[in-house]
Amino acid sequence: MSGRITGFLLFALAWLAAWSAAPAMAPPPAPEPVDLARVERTILKEPSYRSKSPKYCLLVFGREGKYRVWLVVDDNVLYVDRNGNGDLTEKGEAVAQSGSGFRISDLTDASGKTRHTQVFLRRHHNGGYRLMVRVDGSRQQLVGYDPKDKLELAARPQDAPIIHLGGPLTVRLYEGGPTHFIPGAHSEVDVAVGTHGIGKGSFAAIQCCTMLDCKAAPIADIDFPHRDKAQKPMRVRARIAED
């Protein structure tokens, strides 16, 4: 019996040594984000619009952007390509205006697994539009809320803004940022975390608490050029806090 156990242990130790010496399995690379510039802005089938000037917008969901939803505002009706097949004439795709905007029921991608909730498109008094979407039911993204970068819908599908929801994140200045800094004075810099789109006002910002659960905050390193160009820039580290 002891010989059998010893033999088994030697085999196990040899296997463990070979396994530990092997290179660690690297996680699969993340899929490449969709190139929005190559997304075709065409609609296969459209309804007979009431107005002479419907307004177009295209939503692209997820890192790879496989689920795409057209929105077309036709006076007090919004057409929503819920299943992303490019046909806006199907049953249930016309949403009547409620108040100043359109409340859209959940959008579910073709797999039936990913639901995007609390979708609301509203006209703003500045002449633009504002869009709210809770992506995958968790991360709330806001579009058109920068007063200096309003969301404008287009008169033709090929000119429509493309809004990327649930895509790779980046940071941008909000409201254009401060025009200048005064040494010794207090200055605030408004930034937004989100995903760039195509078209005016198409940046999809994340509401910080939905991203961070209010338990953490991003840290920004801000470089100020030195008055002596031969010197390194001065770096200030600041916590990005939500108002």
Backbone torsions as a table, in degrees:
resi	resn	phi	psi	omega
1	MET	NA	-43.1	-177.9
2	SER	-65.8	-34.7	178.7
3	GLY	-63.8	-39.9	178.0
4	ARG	-63.4	-43.3	-179.5
5	ILE	-63.9	-44.2	-179.4
6	THR	-62.0	-42.0	178.6
7	GLY	-62.0	-40.9	179.4
8	PHE	-64.7	-42.0	-179.7
9	LEU	-64.1	-41.6	178.6
10	LEU	-61.7	-40.1	178.8
11	PHE	-65.5	-43.2	-179.2
12	ALA	-64.5	-42.0	179.8
13	LEU	-65.5	-39.2	178.6
14	ALA	-64.4	-41.5	178.8
15	TRP	-64.9	-42.0	-179.7
16	LEU	-64.8	-40.0	179.7
17	ALA	-64.8	-41.2	179.5
18	ALA	-66.6	-38.9	-179.6
19	TRP	-66.7	-42.6	-178.1
20	SER	-71.0	-26.8	179.4
21	ALA	-78.9	-19.7	-179.2
22	ALA	-70.9	148.5	178.7
23	PRO	-63.6	143.5	-178.8
24	ALA	-64.9	143.5	179.0
25	MET	-72.1	118.8	179.5
26	ALA	-76.0	143.5	177.4
27	PRO	-64.7	150.5	-179.9
28	PRO	-61.8	141.6	-179.3
29	PRO	-64.3	147.2	178.2
30	ALA	-67.0	143.1	179.6
31	PRO	-62.7	148.9	179.1
32	GLU	-65.6	137.2	177.2
33	PRO	-67.1	151.6	-179.2
34	VAL	-63.5	141.4	174.6
35	ASP	-88.6	101.9	-174.6
36	LEU	-61.0	-29.9	-178.8
37	ALA	-64.8	-18.5	-178.4
38	ARG	-102.3	2.4	178.7
39	VAL	-75.3	126.7	179.4
40	GLU	-75.9	129.9	179.3
41	ARG	-104.3	74.2	178.0
42	THR	-131.7	148.0	177.7
43	ILE	-117.1	130.4	-175.4
44	LEU	-72.9	-39.4	-175.9
45	LYS	-148.2	129.1	-178.4
46	GLU	-121.8	152.4	177.3
47	PRO	-77.5	176.2	172.3
48	SER	-83.1	109.9	-175.8
49	TYR	-77.0	150.3	178.3
50	ARG	-77.5	-39.8	-177.3
51	SER	-90.5	165.0	177.3
52	LYS	-89.0	-6.4	-175.9
53	SER	-138.0	68.2	174.6
54	PRO	-64.1	154.2	-177.3
55	LYS	-116.3	134.8	-170.4
56	TYR	-113.3	147.3	176.4
57	CYS	-154.2	143.1	-179.8
58	LEU	-120.4	125.5	176.0
59	LEU	-98.9	133.2	178.0
60	VAL	-121.7	125.4	-173.1
61	PHE	-110.1	143.4	173.6
62	GLY	82.2	162.5	-177.3
63	ARG	-58.3	-42.4	-177.9
64	GLU	-86.5	-10.6	175.3
65	GLY	63.9	34.0	-177.3
66	LYS	-76.5	-30.2	-179.9
67	TYR	-95.4	117.6	-175.8
68	ARG	-127.3	132.3	-174.1
69	VAL	-127.3	121.0	174.3
70	TRP	-82.2	139.8	169.8
71	LEU	-120.1	130.1	178.0
72	VAL	-131.8	118.9	178.6
73	VAL	-90.4	122.6	179.2
74	ASP	-125.0	88.1	-174.1
75	ASP	56.4	-113.3	-177.0
76	ASN	-100.3	22.3	177.0
77	VAL	-127.9	138.0	175.1
78	LEU	-115.0	126.3	175.1
79	TYR	-96.0	130.7	-174.9
80	VAL	-124.5	119.3	178.1
81	ASP	-81.5	76.8	-168.7
82	ARG	-58.2	-42.5	-176.0
83	ASN	-91.4	1.4	174.9
84	GLY	67.9	26.8	-178.1
85	ASN	-98.2	3.3	177.4
86	GLY	82.0	7.1	179.8
87	ASP	-111.2	111.3	-177.8
88	LEU	-94.3	7.4	-177.4
89	THR	-98.6	0.2	-175.4
90	GLU	-74.3	159.0	-178.1
91	LYS	-62.6	138.5	175.9
92	GLY	84.2	7.3	-177.8
93	GLU	-99.9	0.5	175.7
94	ALA	-101.5	125.1	-178.4
95	VAL	-117.6	124.1	179.5
96	ALA	-76.1	148.3	178.9
97	GLN	-67.1	140.8	176.4
98	SER	-128.2	109.9	-175.6
99	GLY	69.2	-126.1	-177.8
100	SER	-94.5	6.4	-176.0
101	GLY	-157.8	-161.3	-175.1
102	PHE	-128.3	121.5	176.1
103	ARG	-95.2	119.1	-176.0
104	ILE	-104.6	131.3	176.4
105	SER	-67.5	172.8	-173.8
106	ASP	-50.5	143.1	173.8
107	LEU	-106.1	126.1	-177.8
108	THR	-120.2	130.5	-177.6
109	ASP	-71.5	175.0	-173.2
110	ALA	-61.3	-27.8	-179.9
111	SER	-71.8	-19.1	-177.1
112	GLY	77.8	3.2	-176.0
113	LYS	-99.1	-28.3	-174.0
114	THR	-108.5	118.3	179.6
115	ARG	-111.1	134.8	174.9
116	HIS	-111.6	123.9	-168.3
117	THR	-115.8	171.7	176.0
118	GLN	51.4	48.6	-179.9
119	VAL	-86.0	123.3	-176.0
120	PHE	-143.4	121.2	176.0
121	LEU	-111.5	127.8	-177.7
122	ARG	-136.4	145.6	174.3
123	ARG	-75.2	138.3	-180.0
124	HIS	-109.5	154.6	-176.2
125	HIS	-67.8	-14.9	179.3
126	ASN	-82.0	4.2	178.8
127	GLY	94.4	-8.7	178.6
128	GLY	-100.1	-164.3	179.3
129	TYR	-126.7	158.6	173.5
130	ARG	-128.8	138.7	-177.9
131	LEU	-126.7	135.2	173.6
132	MET	-123.1	133.7	177.3
133	VAL	-143.3	132.3	170.7
134	ARG	-94.7	99.4	-172.5
135	VAL	-71.8	129.5	-178.5
136	ASP	55.6	26.6	177.4
137	GLY	71.5	8.3	-175.0
138	SER	-133.2	-53.0	-174.8
139	ARG	-90.6	116.3	179.9
140	GLN	-87.0	126.8	178.1
141	GLN	-118.7	141.9	-174.6
142	LEU	-121.1	134.0	-178.8
143	VAL	-126.8	134.3	177.1
144	GLY	86.2	13.8	-177.7
145	TYR	-92.2	-7.4	174.7
146	ASP	-78.4	115.9	-176.3
147	PRO	-61.9	-19.1	179.7
148	LYS	-100.4	8.3	-178.6
149	ASP	-149.1	66.9	-175.3
150	LYS	-72.2	149.6	178.5
151	LEU	-79.8	122.4	179.0
152	GLU	-115.7	125.5	175.4
153	LEU	-82.4	159.7	-172.0
154	ALA	-105.6	157.9	179.8
155	ALA	-82.4	-12.4	179.6
156	ARG	-135.3	146.7	179.2
157	PRO	-57.4	-39.8	-176.9
158	GLN	-68.3	-13.2	176.5
159	ASP	-106.6	3.5	-173.0
160	ALA	-63.9	141.3	172.3
161	PRO	-64.8	145.2	175.9
162	ILE	-110.3	122.3	-179.4
163	ILE	-108.2	122.3	-177.6
164	HIS	-100.6	112.4	-177.4
165	LEU	-108.3	131.9	-178.2
166	GLY	75.1	24.0	-180.0
167	GLY	-95.6	-172.8	179.2
168	PRO	-63.0	142.6	-173.3
169	LEU	-93.2	148.5	173.7
170	THR	-146.6	178.2	-179.5
171	VAL	-122.1	138.3	176.1
172	ARG	-140.7	158.7	177.1
173	LEU	-70.6	146.1	179.9
174	TYR	-107.9	141.5	-178.0
175	GLU	58.1	30.3	176.6
176	GLY	79.7	-9.1	-179.5
177	GLY	73.0	171.8	179.2
178	PRO	-69.6	146.4	179.6
179	THR	-75.2	-31.6	178.2
180	HIS	-162.9	161.3	176.7
181	PHE	-109.5	142.1	175.9
182	ILE	-109.7	119.6	-179.4
183	PRO	-54.9	130.8	179.4
184	GLY	86.3	-11.8	-179.9
185	ALA	-96.7	159.2	179.6
186	HIS	-84.3	128.4	177.7
187	SER	-132.3	143.3	177.0
188	GLU	-112.3	140.2	176.6
189	VAL	-118.9	118.4	177.9
190	ASP	-91.5	125.0	179.0
191	VAL	-125.6	158.2	176.6
192	ALA	-129.1	140.2	174.4
193	VAL	-102.8	128.5	-178.8
194	GLY	178.3	-152.3	-174.3
195	THR	-130.0	132.0	177.9
196	HIS	-71.7	147.1	172.1
197	GLY	-119.1	-154.9	175.2
198	ILE	-124.8	129.5	179.7
199	GLY	108.7	159.9	-177.4
200	LYS	-62.0	130.3	175.9
201	GLY	72.3	18.6	-173.4
202	SER	-90.1	0.7	179.9
203	PHE	-65.9	127.4	-178.3
204	ALA	-100.5	97.2	-176.8
205	ALA	-83.0	149.3	177.7
206	ILE	-95.3	134.5	171.5
207	GLN	-73.4	118.1	-165.5
208	CYS	-54.4	-42.1	-175.8
209	CYS	-64.5	-28.8	177.9
210	THR	-74.6	-25.7	-180.0
211	MET	-84.5	-38.8	-170.1
212	LEU	-108.8	-4.9	-177.5
213	ASP	57.6	24.1	176.4
214	CYS	58.7	19.3	-179.6
215	LYS	-106.0	-11.1	-178.5
216	ALA	-150.3	170.9	179.0
217	ALA	-148.7	148.4	177.8
218	PRO	-65.6	155.7	176.2
219	ILE	-114.3	131.7	-179.7
220	ALA	-112.6	135.5	170.5
221	ASP	-99.7	118.5	-177.2
222	ILE	-111.1	123.0	179.9
223	ASP	-99.1	127.9	174.9
224	PHE	-108.6	127.2	179.4
225	PRO	-63.6	138.1	178.6
226	HIS	-76.0	146.2	179.1
227	ARG	-62.7	-27.0	174.0
228	ASP	-94.3	109.3	-174.2
229	LYS	-62.3	-18.0	178.8
230	ALA	-78.5	-14.6	-178.6
231	GLN	-91.6	155.9	177.1
232	LYS	-68.7	150.7	176.7
233	PRO	-64.5	152.8	177.4
234	MET	-85.5	130.5	-176.5
235	ARG	-109.7	132.7	176.6
236	VAL	-120.2	131.1	177.5
237	ARG	-101.0	127.9	-176.3
238	ALA	-134.2	145.7	176.0
239	ARG	-85.5	130.4	178.0
240	ILE	-87.6	112.3	-176.0
241	ALA	-111.8	144.5	176.9
242	GLU	-82.1	143.3	178.3
243	ASP	-62.6	NA	NA
